[in-house]
Amino acid sequence: MAIELNKIQVPTNNSGVINVNKSDLTLGEIVSGIIPWIFYIAGFALLLMLVFGGFQLLTSAGDKNAVEAAKKRITNSIVGFVIIFASYWIVQLVGKILGINIFSQLFKF
């Protein structure tokens, strides 16, 4: 089964989708369509890393190295979540301060 490139569409905030084959497609349209999906993927990755770290902690059987590795994995996943969460709010704050309305509409579907 071949992928038809003329049917690829990127979701956007305003019109629903962008046809990637149109001649006046801008990088901004592509990025604004992809950014919300990056947050969904990051949230899913956080969930997987927390579950895997918890499983690793449960199955460590008292091994100090395994316990430390599991704690490190859980800590790193939480730090990554905080960084992603903070980046969202920093973008929103900068948008409000500078009066750029596109940032407030960027993460809405």
C-alpha positions as CSV (number, residue, x, y, z in Angstrom):
1,M,0.0,0.0,0.0
2,A,1.6,3.3,-1.1
3,I,1.2,6.6,0.7
4,E,-0.3,9.2,-1.5
5,L,1.6,12.4,-0.8
6,N,-1.1,14.6,-2.2
7,K,-3.5,13.5,0.6
8,I,-1.2,14.4,3.5
9,Q,-2.7,17.1,5.7
10,V,-1.4,18.9,8.8
11,P,-4.0,19.9,11.5
12,T,-4.2,23.6,12.3
13,N,-6.0,25.8,14.7
14,N,-8.1,27.9,12.3
15,S,-9.2,25.9,9.3
16,G,-8.8,22.3,10.6
17,V,-6.2,21.0,8.2
18,I,-3.5,22.3,5.9
19,N,-2.9,20.7,2.5
20,V,0.9,20.3,2.5
21,N,1.0,20.4,-1.3
22,K,-0.3,23.9,-1.6
23,S,2.2,26.3,-3.2
24,D,2.1,29.0,-0.5
25,L,2.5,26.8,2.6
26,T,4.7,28.5,5.2
27,L,6.9,27.0,7.8
28,G,4.9,28.8,10.5
29,E,1.7,26.9,9.4
30,I,3.5,23.6,9.6
31,V,5.0,24.4,13.0
32,S,1.7,25.7,14.4
33,G,0.0,22.6,13.3
34,I,2.6,20.2,14.8
35,I,3.2,21.9,18.2
36,P,0.1,20.7,20.0
37,W,0.9,17.2,18.9
38,I,4.4,17.5,20.4
39,F,2.8,18.2,23.8
40,Y,0.5,15.1,23.4
41,I,3.5,12.9,22.5
42,A,5.5,14.4,25.4
43,G,2.7,13.6,27.8
44,F,2.5,10.1,26.6
45,A,6.2,9.7,26.9
46,L,6.0,10.9,30.4
47,L,3.4,8.3,31.3
48,L,5.5,5.6,29.7
49,M,8.7,6.6,31.5
50,L,6.9,6.9,34.9
51,V,5.3,3.4,34.4
52,F,8.6,1.9,33.3
53,G,10.5,3.6,36.2
54,G,7.9,2.3,38.7
55,F,8.0,-1.2,37.2
56,Q,11.8,-1.1,37.3
57,L,11.6,0.0,41.0
58,L,9.2,-2.8,41.8
59,T,11.3,-5.5,40.1
60,S,14.7,-4.3,41.5
61,A,14.5,-6.9,44.3
62,G,16.5,-4.7,46.7
63,D,19.5,-4.2,44.3
64,K,20.9,-0.8,45.1
65,N,22.0,-0.1,41.5
66,A,18.6,-1.0,40.1
67,V,16.8,1.1,42.7
68,E,19.0,4.1,41.9
69,A,18.5,3.6,38.2
70,A,14.7,3.5,38.7
71,K,14.7,6.6,40.9
72,K,16.8,8.4,38.4
73,R,14.4,7.5,35.5
74,I,11.4,8.7,37.5
75,T,13.2,11.9,38.5
76,N,14.3,12.6,35.0
77,S,10.8,12.1,33.6
78,I,9.4,14.5,36.1
79,V,12.1,17.1,35.4
80,G,11.3,16.7,31.7
81,F,7.6,17.2,32.4
82,V,8.4,20.4,34.4
83,I,10.5,21.7,31.5
84,I,7.8,21.1,28.9
85,F,5.1,22.6,31.2
86,A,7.3,25.6,31.9
87,S,8.0,26.1,28.2
88,Y,4.3,26.3,27.5
89,W,3.7,28.9,30.2
90,I,6.7,30.9,29.3
91,V,5.5,31.1,25.7
92,Q,2.0,32.2,26.9
93,L,3.5,34.8,29.3
94,V,5.8,36.3,26.6
95,G,2.8,36.4,24.2
96,K,0.7,38.3,26.8
97,I,3.5,40.7,27.7
98,L,4.4,41.5,24.1
99,G,0.7,41.5,23.0
100,I,1.2,38.7,20.4
101,N,-2.2,37.0,20.2
102,I,-1.1,34.1,18.0
103,F,0.5,32.4,21.0
104,S,-2.8,32.2,22.9
105,Q,-4.4,30.6,19.9
106,L,-1.6,28.2,19.1
107,F,-2.5,25.4,21.4
108,K,-6.3,25.4,20.8
109,F,-8.0,22.9,18.5
